[in-house]
Amino acid sequence: MHRSKEIMAARDIERTLDRLACQILEQITDHESIALVGIQRRGADLACRLCGLLSERTRRKIPCGELDINLYRDDWTSSTATPNINATRIDFSVEDKTIILIDDVLFTGRTIRCALEAILDFGRPEAVKLLVLVDRGHRELPIQADFVGKTVATERDQQINVFLQERDDKDQVVLG
């Protein structure tokens, strides 16, 4: 049994998102090509926050969408539970865009594989870059993030819980 430990407080999350926004603008020099897609649920919340930061810095509206990957999962047919379907909203063309795919935690890589498949159903972007708030390791697929807020060494049976103001009335990341 592992004890819970806070690994990011609200101020840490705010600072991290600010740093990640700067890194995006440094690495992707064609700011016109940037579009964000957040994986439902908390990835979509993070995408919305980053969209605000990037739009403010570039003085242009950065396209931002939300992606539900549940129907792309490779384990839903073997699950006894019915998948909870959330909204997918990508109301811009992904063609010739550099898509920043955003999720809260990167673990095995399976969610990201599903998200890549889902994005390609919308067209062929110029590139897809992955941004995660927390990378906890234990990959099962050859997937790595281009932008990482924090890398946390975990045991495989531990959990990282991300709480965001939009859903949980607080900003906090907890290792449990």
VENFENQUI-V656613 format. One record per residue. PHI is phi in degrees with one decimal (999 if undefined). PSI is psi in whole degrees, -180 to 180 (none if undefined). Layout:
phi: [PHI;PHI]
psi: [PSI;PSI]
//
This chain:
phi: [999;-103.0;-82.3;-73.8;-143.6;-71.2;-111.5;-146.4;-95.0;-54.9;-64.7;-63.7;-64.3;-60.3;-62.4;-65.1;-64.6;-62.8;-63.7;-63.0;-62.0;-63.4;-63.7;-58.6;-67.9;-72.0;-85.6;-113.6;-75.3;-85.6;-63.6;-65.1;-87.8;-73.9;-142.2;-107.6;-134.9;-98.8;-80.0;-57.7;-108.7;-71.6;-63.4;-67.1;-65.0;-65.1;-60.5;-62.5;-64.5;-64.5;-59.3;-61.9;-64.2;-69.5;-62.8;-63.7;-72.9;-93.1;58.6;-146.1;-76.7;-88.2;-62.3;-141.1;-130.5;-124.9;-131.0;-101.3;-103.1;-57.1;-76.0;-99.2;-65.1;-90.5;-116.0;-71.4;-75.1;-93.3;-85.6;-80.6;-86.0;-79.1;-64.0;-87.4;-89.0;-107.3;-77.6;-111.5;-139.0;-128.2;-100.8;-143.6;-74.8;-87.3;-57.4;62.0;-96.8;-96.5;-83.9;-98.5;-85.0;-123.1;-138.9;-78.7;-131.7;-102.1;-124.5;-78.7;98.0;-67.6;-62.6;-68.0;-57.4;-62.0;-64.8;-61.6;-61.6;-65.2;-61.3;-64.7;-67.3;-92.8;136.8;-115.0;-71.2;-60.7;-158.9;-125.7;-114.0;-106.0;-123.3;-131.1;-71.1;-133.5;-108.7;-107.6;78.6;67.0;-66.5;-108.7;-129.5;-78.2;-126.9;-138.8;-84.4;-84.5;-131.4;-125.9;-72.4;-152.0;-100.8;-127.3;-75.9;-131.0;-79.8;-61.1;-87.2;-80.2;-123.6;-110.1;-110.2;-102.9;-112.7;-124.6;-49.6;-61.7;-116.7;-119.8;61.9;-163.8;-110.0;-168.2;-121.7;-125.9;-98.0;-132.9]
psi: [130;141;148;143;129;128;-16;129;177;-45;-37;-42;-44;-48;-40;-44;-37;-45;-43;-38;-43;-41;-41;-49;-30;-41;-27;96;-24;85;-24;-24;-10;132;143;142;117;137;127;135;-53;-25;-36;-38;-43;-39;-42;-43;-46;-35;-44;-45;-44;-40;-40;-44;-35;-11;35;155;118;125;140;131;173;143;127;124;4;-38;-9;-4;145;0;1;-25;-23;-5;144;-21;147;132;141;111;126;-180;142;125;104;93;36;159;134;-11;133;15;153;105;128;106;128;132;163;-47;133;123;-97;-24;-7;-38;-40;-39;-45;-43;-40;-43;-43;-43;-41;-22;-18;-7;-167;102;160;-44;158;125;145;131;130;147;-43;130;117;5;-163;41;141;-12;156;72;135;152;145;-30;123;128;-51;136;129;124;126;160;153;-33;-1;164;149;122;122;125;129;145;-41;-30;-29;3;21;156;118;147;129;135;126;none]
//
